Amino acid sequence: MGIKDWPADQQPREKLLAQGAASLTDAELLAIFLRTGSPGKSAVDLAQDLLVEFTCLRALMQADCATFTQAKGLGNAKYAQLQAVLEMARRHTFEVLERGDVLTSPEATRAYLSNQLRHYPHEVFACLFLDNQHHILKFEELFRGTIDGASVYPREVVKKALEHKAAALIFAHNHPSGISEPSQADKLITAKLKEALALLDIRVLDHFIIGDGKPYSFAENGLL
């Protein structure tokens, strides 16, 4: 039975229109993206097979072109379409942040940083450079490392902050393991960066760790 023959309230597209995208399962969302299934399988069935094959939605969305296109029902066109969707999401969240104070848009800040950093298989340390009204001046990825960590140099962070004439910074880095809890090394480098920047009266507003689920906030957990 094709999806069009299902009750309307069970069809992914109709369910999205009636209840919103958040009401859909991963398979239902993916089915809307796929649009069609394969012989003997609905788009939802195909989506469920792909989630099993890739183990989760995140892994599917982070797959490179070669891996993505090896899966049944996927090809270069679908890969290009997915990359376009992901880039639109990044740009949308950045535009939301650009229009206001990042501290009044905490969820947009988290979403943007997650979109930028979550897909990397290695650690990446980045900064949001802000003016004295907490408007974004620049987002920049500063350091890259292995899956075990990134070397972060306070002198380089200070140099970039001065270059962008920043009054405040928000740090972010990803944990490829998916575990967003900070390590002792994360805590130590954050303290060193805060101390170095304080000498120039540049404030550190937060440090987010991007893993699976909600990013970890140093500020919200009393670590700044």
Buried (B, 14 or more C-beta within 10 A) or exposed (E): EEBEEBEEEEBBBBBBEEEEEEEBBBBBBBBBBBEEBEEEBBBBBBBBBBBEEBEEBBEBBBBEBEBBBEBEBBBEEBBEBBEEEBEEBBEBBBEBBEEBEBBEBBEBBBBBBBBBBBBBEEBBBBBBBBEEEBBBBBBEBBBBBEEEBBEBBBEEBBEBBEEBEBBBBBBBBBBBEEEBEBEEEBEEBBEBBBEBBEEEEBBBBBBBBBBBEEBBBBBEEEBB
